[in-house]
């Protein structure tokens, strides 16, 4: 059945959106982003399904509700709101309960509010987006698609922290994130690689503003770098990644920082931005690193940690058949891909420099026992697929 689905991907200061026509095909009608939410210099841009610019203008949206009001006003003015069947939302955290996409109900929203302290940088904005659409389009059905759901079958041992068991029962465990991206890559991997690639030992590296790696065997998540929150694991643009717990205690006890100040530090002032003191943007740091030692150090730390986690995840798999780079950095930076893979010939990873520089779908050499791929992720299409399937079963 032909369905028109609006997808919403709410970040801390942005909303990515798209409209898909879903039936036997998956046709992108339009896509865009409202960025700089809460800032004076925000932007609103939209493109049609062929990538042609439909709108590019400044927009000062004080919050996510105001941003969505502007979006729905624009959709209505250009008749894109006609025939919309549902809105699908990326929801970062589903806790231990929500392990598959769900219709949005009052009970689900109440549960998400109780989970908000698990992901305070994400869930409140995502709840705001759901409630805003309920106001602007009260008859539109909505579906929540959880990033954590991809890890529902991850081995229990990989979900444990070495903490008292009663804390685990309260939900303090490793969940994993970027699940919609990894789910999309897992589905796409079977297309070019066949059953051997899709069913083998795979490490997927989603490297962007947020960065993580996940080990998958036979399509099932085995382990991942992010844990209780999206702040753990790899160094990221503004997030610190893994820390010795003693660092947090030191900040609280000896630096006199409040929990809120520590939250801002580890999520917004750390990572590439913190170590370089210059920029959170990998492309900018690469441009500067020849003349700026701090930029070079930030890039090297990112690659060093990625190599370390790559080796650790390969150990959990008992070897490696396929490595996939995705996300903004993973898809677009041959320099970073090359540096991460440098020295990993002992694992069977050998990069072809020419294929890497031209962003080939396969960038490994012919004598590489590990196939190294670059696959563009599409979280929005994954949201649309889930929403379409939920609509089919809606009662």
C-alpha positions, -999 to 999 in steps of 0.1 A, spaced: 0 0 0 13 35 -9 22 54 22 37 89 26 59 90 57 76 120 74 108 111 93 121 131 121 157 128 135 160 152 164 195 162 177 204 185 206 203 216 183 190 203 150 162 184 133 168 163 102 136 155 82 125 137 51 94 126 33 93 92 17 67 76 -6 67 39 4 52 10 -14 70 -15 -36 97 11 -40 112 36 -16 110 71 -31 125 101 -14 102 131 -20 122 157 0 148 160 28 163 188 48 175 200 82 168 228 106 200 236 124 211 260 151 180 255 172 182 277 202 208 300 185 202 333 167 220 321 135 199 290 127 193 277 92 164 259 75 172 241 42 153 216 21 159 196 -10 137 176 -34 143 139 -40 169 147 -67 189 169 -44 177 202 -59 175 230 -33 140 240 -25 147 263 5 178 277 21 171 305 46 180 317 81 157 306 109 159 316 146 140 288 163 141 290 201 133 254 207 124 222 189 87 229 190 92 262 173 114 245 147 87 219 139 61 247 137 82 263 110 86 229 93 49 222 93 41 257 81 65 252 51 51 218 44 16 231 43 25 261 22 39 239 -5 13 211 -1 39 185 11 17 179 41 -11 164 20 -15 127 23 11 122 50 2 89 67 26 90 96 57 104 112 85 82 123 110 94 149 145 83 158 145 78 195 179 73 209 171 53 240 144 27 246 158 13 278 155 -25 284 118 -25 275 115 -11 240 134 -35 217 114 -28 184 96 1 168 64 11 186 33 32 178 34 64 199 9 63 227 5 82 259 20 53 278 51 53 256 56 90 261 53 85 299 79 57 297 103 79 277 100 107 303 111 82 330 140 72 307 151 108 301 178 107 327 194 79 307 199 102 277 194 138 289 211 152 258 186 135 234 154 121 248 138 154 260 142 169 225 128 137 209 98 138 233 93 175 224 92 166 187 66 139 192 44 162 212 48 191 188 36 169 159 7 159 180 -3 195 183 3 205 146 -11 173 131 -32 157 158 -46 130 135 -13 119 122 0 85 135 35 84 149 60 57 154 91 56 177 122 38 162 148 31 189 185 33 183 191 8 211 168 -19 196 195 -32 173 213 -46 204 183 -65 218 200 -98 212 235 -88 222 250 -114 245 242 -107 282 279 -107 291 285 -78 267 258 -57 284 272 -60 320 291 -35 340 311 -48 370 288 -31 394 264 -44 421 236 -64 405 208 -43 419 221 -14 398 217 -36 367 181 -42 377 176 -4 378 187 -3 341 224 6 345 239 -16 318 255 -13 284 229 -6 256 247 5 225 237 33 201 237 42 163 215 12 160 194 25 131 226 32 111 240 -2 118 207 -19 110 207 -1 76 243 -11 69 236 -47 79 207 -48 54 228 -31 27 258 -53 33 240 -83 19 234 -66 -14 270 -62 -27 286 -89 -5 260 -117 -6 255 -141 23 292 -145 31 296 -108 39 262 -103 56 266 -135 77 303 -133 85 323 -115 111 317 -77 106 329 -46 123 309 -14 114 325 20 122 300 49 123 323 78 124 307 113 125 300 139 151 291 110 172 313 79 167 311 43 176 320 8 164 299 -24 166 308 -60 161 283 -82 143 282 -119 136 255 -135 114 236 -102 115 235 -101 153 253 -75 175 280 -91 196 296 -60 212 299 -23 207 319 7 220 291 29 233 275 17 266 250 33 290 249 66 271 262 78 237 291 96 255 311 64 259 336 46 237 355 64 210 367 100 210 340 121 193 336 157 181 326 171 215 322 139 236 350 125 256 345 88 250 356 63 277 370 77 309 385 63 340 357 67 366 383 83 388 383 113 364 347 120 372 352 117 409 382 140 407 361 166 389 333 164 414 354 162 446 385 182 439 375 206 411 341 213 428 322 208 396 285 201 398 270 171 380 255 194 355 288 210 348 304 176 344 276 166 320 283 197 298 321 190 300 320 153 288 293 159 262 300 194 247 335 205 257 355 173 253 365 151 223 382 167 193 371 202 205 386 197 239 419 181 230 426 205 202 412 236 218 404 247 182 375 229 166 352 198 168 353 194 131 376 167 117 379 183 83 391 216 98 416 198 121 430 179 91 435 212 72 453 227 102 474 198 115 506 206 95 510 239 112 491 233 145 504 205 168 472 205 189 451 198 158 475 170 148 473 155 183 435 155 183 434 137 149 460 111 161 441 104 193 409 98 173 427 73 150 447 57 178 415 50 198 397 37 167 425 12 160 425 1 196 387 -5 196 389 -22 162 414 -47 175 393 -54 206 361 -59 187 379 -83 163 390 -103 193 353 -107 205 345 -120 170 374 -144 169 386 -128 137 373 -104 110 359 -108 75 345 -74 67 352 -38 80 327 -11 70 332 26 73 302 48 74 290 82 89 302 116 78 339 110 86 339 73 77 322 80 43 342 111 33 377 110 48 401 87 31 429 102 53 412 90 85 403 56 70 439 51 60 453 62 94 429 39 113 439 9 91 477 17 92 497 -11 107 467 -36 108 482 -58 81 487 -85 108 449 -86 110 445 -90 73 435 -53 67 453 -38 37 440 -7 21 444 2 -16 454 39 -16 438 47 -50 405 30 -42 405 47 -8 412 82 -23 384 78 -48 359 65 -22 354 31 -39 327 9 -24 355 -16 -17 388 0 -7 408 -30 3 436 -46 -18 432 -78 -36 455 -96 -11 436 -83 19 419 -111 38 395 -86 53 372 -68 29 371 -31 37 340 -13 25 326 22 25 288 23 27 267 55 30 243 51 59 207 62 57 190 64 92 160 83 77 152 55 52 155 30 81 130 50 101 107 51 71 109 14 66 101 7 103 72 32 102 58 16 71 59 -18 87 43 -6 119 15 10 100 8 -22 82 3 -39 116 -15 -10 132 -49 -18 148 
